[in-house]
């Protein structure tokens, strides 16, 4: 196991829990290989979608940190 990964907050492509990149990040979250994710404008298109995406991460790992980049918004 890569120990430094336990300190990473990762950005990713996709807006839906079924997107391949999001699925990979959800797996990493569940396995506690990452401590958080950062959401960019590319990950958000409306309130309901955002709620669904963040809920999926919290279900995978209730301790995960979810950050957002507001530079593009």
N, C-alpha and C positions, 0 to 999 in steps of 0.2 A: 504494500500500500504506500502511496506517495503522501508523506506526512505534511508537506507544505500545502497540499490541496485543501487541508482542513482550515486554512486561513483565507481561502479565496472567495471573493464575491465576483460572480461572472455575469457578463452580458451575453445575450443570445438572440437568435433570429426566431420569429414566430409570434403569434398572438393567441394561439389556442392550444390547450393541453394535448391535442391529438397531432400537432405539428411535430415532425421528427426531431428537430432541435430541442423543442420544449420537452418532449418525452425523455430525451437524454438528460436534460437538466433536472427533471423530476426524479429520474433514477439516481442521479448524483445526490440530490437532496435527501432522498429516502435512505441512501447508503451513508449519509453524512460525510460525503467526500468534499462537499462545499459548505460554507457557512451562510452563504447568501447569494442573491441574484440582484442585478440592477436592471431596471426597466427603462428603455429609451422610447422615443416617440414611435419607433417602428413596432413596438410591442403593444401599443395602446390605440384603440380606435373608438371605444365608447365605454361608458360606466359599467354596463352589464358584462361586457367582455373582460374588462379589467378585474371585476369582482370574481368572475369565473377562473381567470388565470391565477390570481393571488390565492384563491381558495384551494386550487390544486396544489400549489406549493406548500401551503400550510397543512394540508392533509398528508402530503408526502413527508413533511418534517415540521412539526409545530414550532420548533425553535429557530427555523430559518429566518434570516434577515432579508427583508425586501426593501430595496432602495429604488429611488427614481432619479433620473437625470432631467432637470427642468430646463436645460439650456435650449432645447429645441421647441419648447412649448411656452 
